[in-house]
Amino acid sequence: MPEIYILVEGKLIEYSGLMDVRGFNKMLDTFFKEKLYDKREQKNYEEVFEDGKQITIEMFPYKKISDNIMFEIRLFMIFQRLKEIEIEKSGRKVKLLRGKVMISMDGYVISDYENKWDKTPFWYFLRVIFDKYFYRNYISDARKEFLTECTLLEDEINSFLNMFRYIGELKQTAPWYPDKPPLHDRE
């Protein structure tokens, strides 16, 4: 029986505003390809309601580190109340969606995912001894690497979603006070 180490549980990312769902999926695909993950989608469907569309996606990207250790991430995403909006960006019209997204992320490190060590009680005993004394540093290094990748994924998701936060709104790059000139004009 595989041993599952739960390292990330119920990490919730919420965002409401403008978003590009196709671009978001492309960003996830390129992230998982760069990190050498294989992607398995459990759910991917779209529903239309009176207040907008709802898209539900559940995926399980996984990566086999060795014949004994595997990383697995569970992403459950719900895009709610999506309405199509057309804005002007850099002189051309772009179609984006306005709505709310909730992303739940769980992360697991699974050892003996192929059940090689559980065929007989003797092999199970050997696996416990090897995990406790010989593979301890190997498993702890794998845990650290997996936590780093989960943090990178969370940062990538947050930065992609926040990229659309100020599109179409009036941005003020530096505070302007009528009684004080900007810093570069002061002597």
Summary of the structure (lengths in Angstrom):
residues: 187
radius of gyration: 22.9
end to end distance: 72.5
largest distance: 82.1
contacts: 481
relative contact order: 0.20
helix: 31%
strand: 43%
